[in-house]
Amino acid sequence: MILTVTANAAIDKRYVVTSFDVGSVNRVKSAEFSAGGKGLNVSRTARIAGEDVIATGFLGGHAGEFVQEKLKAEGIREDFVWCSGETRSCINIWDESHHTQTEFLEPGARATQQNQDSLVKKFTELAADCSVAAISGSMPEGCTSDLYKRMLAAGKKAGKKVILDTSGKTLEECLDDHPFMIKPNIDEIQMLVGRKLNPDDTKELLDAAKELHARGIPSVVISLGSSGSLMSCGEGAFQALVPRIDAVNTVGCGDAMIGGFCTGIARGLSMPESLKLASAVSAAAAMTNRTGFFRMEDMKKLEPLIEIRKLR
């Protein structure tokens, strides 16, 4: 079973407009609402892939009840800590004329220390029955990186593989707690190693990943956007080459990749095999309007076309 943590869950609202005009009234052609937040995108993609998933994190108010109902409809089990205040909304506006996306992300309701203690306890209990866990995204007001550090420590004590997908100061401060895998983009890995990197220099990027191994991170996956990704792990260094696709919505594709990795790890696949599966899930997710979603038929068509090249 896969455990996901979404500390800052949301109602994801995707609006499609003909042309987005700042300062004017914009008529929405279509709207879609879903249970969102990075960890719930991971939950959804792993569930679509056929895995048993349980989601935890913080929810609150009527918006939290909406998220709960959506998860139930999608066959995702949940066991959240309930907070006062309302779960946030995140708005994504797709401009059909200019092929641009604009996002508005609310900060999220405050989580008290008691709420945080309850989540760490719940994570520890749920992790006992899971083969892999993913802690994803930002945290609401009131939280510090200590929340993620405590869950990483609990996962390590239980002998579980815990993937951490966050950013900024939180990511940096959690490295000492040795997550099994991180997935930085170019900006994030530059921050972690403290220097500018050439995104086109594979050797330079893999050398940076090697520095993170020395800090206790077994697996580092570097996101390269449409150019695929690099992975450095105990089995070697690999590059995922993804075919060109007609991308419709790239929001949540990184989360879909984490969902693919969780699926591969839960099935006992090797890390290169998991990289191929994760790359196929991520690419398929870009082919749908819905955030954190993919069609199995798209994934199955793409997977044989993805090349995993061993570099070291």
SVG drawing of the C-alpha trace seen along z (x, -y; Angstrom):
<svg xmlns="http://www.w3.org/2000/svg" viewBox="-19 -46 49 53">
<polyline fill="none" stroke="black" stroke-width="0.4" points="0.0,0.0 1.1,-3.6 0.8,-6.4 0.6,-10.0 0.8,-13.1 -0.8,-16.4 -0.3,-19.0 -1.8,-21.8 -4.7,-20.1 -6.9,-22.2 -9.9,-22.3 -8.2,-22.6 -10.3,-24.8 -9.4,-24.8 -10.9,-27.5 -10.7,-27.5 -11.1,-30.9 -10.8,-32.0 -8.5,-34.8 -7.5,-35.9 -7.6,-39.7 -6.2,-41.3 -8.5,-44.0 -11.5,-42.8 -14.5,-40.5 -13.5,-37.0 -16.1,-34.5 -15.2,-30.9 -15.9,-28.4 -15.6,-25.4 -14.7,-24.7 -13.5,-21.6 -13.1,-21.1 -11.1,-18.3 -9.4,-17.3 -6.0,-18.9 -2.7,-19.5 0.5,-17.8 0.0,-14.7 -3.5,-14.1 -2.3,-14.3 0.1,-11.6 -2.7,-9.6 -4.9,-9.8 -2.3,-8.8 -1.2,-5.8 -4.8,-4.8 -5.4,-5.0 -2.4,-2.8 -4.1,-0.2 -2.4,-0.6 -4.0,-0.6 -3.6,-4.2 -4.4,-5.9 -4.1,-9.7 -3.5,-11.8 -2.8,-15.4 -4.9,-18.3 -8.5,-19.2 -11.0,-21.8 -14.5,-23.1 -16.9,-22.6 -14.1,-22.7 -12.4,-19.9 -15.7,-17.9 -15.7,-18.4 -12.2,-17.1 -13.2,-14.1 -16.2,-13.3 -14.1,-13.6 -11.5,-11.1 -14.2,-8.7 -15.7,-8.8 -12.2,-8.1 -11.7,-5.1 -8.9,-6.7 -9.0,-5.9 -8.3,-8.8 -7.6,-9.4 -7.0,-13.2 -6.5,-15.4 -9.3,-18.0 -8.4,-21.6 -10.5,-24.7 -10.8,-27.0 -11.4,-26.1 -9.3,-24.0 -7.9,-26.4 -8.7,-26.7 -6.1,-26.9 -7.2,-28.3 -5.6,-27.5 -6.6,-29.6 -5.9,-28.2 -5.9,-30.8 -6.8,-29.0 -5.6,-31.8 -2.2,-32.3 -1.6,-28.8 -0.7,-30.1 -1.5,-29.1 -2.1,-31.5 -2.3,-30.2 -3.7,-31.6 -2.7,-29.7 -4.3,-30.4 -2.1,-30.0 -4.2,-27.4 -5.8,-27.4 -3.6,-27.4 -2.6,-24.1 -2.0,-24.2 0.8,-22.3 -1.8,-19.8 -2.9,-19.3 0.7,-18.7 1.3,-16.2 -1.8,-14.3 -0.6,-14.1 2.8,-12.8 1.1,-10.1 -1.3,-9.2 1.6,-9.0 3.5,-6.7 0.5,-4.4 -0.4,-4.3 3.2,-3.8 3.3,-0.5 1.1,1.1 2.7,-0.7 5.7,0.1 6.3,-3.5 5.2,-6.9 5.3,-10.3 5.3,-13.6 4.4,-16.3 4.0,-20.0 3.9,-23.0 2.6,-23.4 -0.1,-25.6 0.4,-28.5 1.7,-27.5 3.9,-24.7 7.7,-24.6 10.0,-22.0 10.0,-20.2 6.6,-18.6 8.2,-16.9 11.4,-16.1 9.4,-14.2 7.5,-12.2 10.8,-11.4 12.3,-10.2 9.2,-8.0 9.4,-6.5 13.1,-5.8 12.6,-4.2 9.9,-1.9 12.3,-1.0 10.0,-2.6 11.0,-4.3 9.8,-7.9 9.9,-10.2 10.0,-13.9 8.7,-16.3 8.8,-19.9 10.9,-23.0 12.8,-25.9 13.9,-26.1 11.8,-23.1 13.6,-20.9 17.0,-22.1 16.3,-21.6 14.9,-18.1 18.0,-16.7 19.6,-15.8 16.7,-13.4 17.6,-11.4 14.5,-10.9 14.7,-7.9 14.2,-10.1 13.9,-13.8 12.9,-15.2 14.5,-18.7 14.2,-20.8 17.3,-22.8 16.7,-25.8 16.2,-23.5 19.3,-21.4 21.3,-24.6 20.1,-25.8 20.9,-22.5 24.5,-22.4 25.1,-26.1 26.2,-26.9 25.0,-27.6 24.6,-24.5 24.4,-24.1 21.1,-22.4 22.5,-21.0 25.6,-19.5 24.6,-16.0 27.9,-15.3 27.6,-18.5 24.1,-17.6 25.0,-14.0 28.0,-15.3 25.6,-17.5 23.4,-14.5 26.5,-12.6 27.0,-15.4 23.5,-14.8 24.2,-11.1 27.1,-12.0 24.6,-13.8 22.5,-10.7 20.0,-10.8 19.9,-7.4 17.9,-8.5 17.9,-11.9 15.7,-12.5 16.3,-15.8 13.4,-17.2 14.3,-18.6 10.8,-19.5 10.1,-18.5 13.7,-17.1 12.8,-14.3 14.7,-13.6 18.0,-12.3 18.1,-9.8 21.1,-9.0 20.7,-6.1 22.3,-3.0 21.7,-1.2 23.6,-3.8 22.8,-7.0 20.1,-7.1 18.4,-9.4 14.7,-9.2 14.1,-10.3 10.4,-11.0 8.8,-11.3 7.3,-14.7 3.6,-14.9 0.8,-17.4 0.7,-18.8 -2.7,-20.1 -2.0,-20.7 1.4,-20.4 0.2,-21.3 0.6,-18.3 2.9,-16.3 5.6,-16.3 3.1,-14.9 2.1,-12.2 5.8,-11.3 6.0,-10.8 2.8,-8.7 4.5,-6.6 7.6,-6.1 5.4,-5.1 3.7,-2.6 6.9,-1.1 8.4,-0.8 5.2,0.7 5.4,3.3 9.0,4.1 10.4,2.8 14.0,1.7 14.6,-2.1 15.3,-2.2 12.0,-0.4 10.2,-2.7 11.7,-5.7 10.3,-4.4 6.8,-3.9 6.9,-7.3 8.0,-9.1 5.1,-7.4 2.6,-8.4 3.9,-12.0 3.7,-12.4 0.2,-10.9 -0.9,-13.3 0.1,-16.2 -2.3,-15.0 -5.4,-15.7 -7.1,-18.8 -7.6,-17.5 -4.8,-18.1 -3.2,-15.0 -5.0,-12.6 -4.1,-10.4 -5.7,-7.8 -4.3,-4.3 -4.5,-3.9 -2.2,-7.0 0.3,-5.7 0.4,-2.2 1.1,-3.8 3.8,-6.0 5.7,-3.6 7.2,-1.5 8.4,-4.7 10.3,-6.0 14.0,-5.2 16.0,-4.7 19.6,-5.2 22.3,-4.2 24.9,-6.9 27.1,-5.5"/>
</svg>
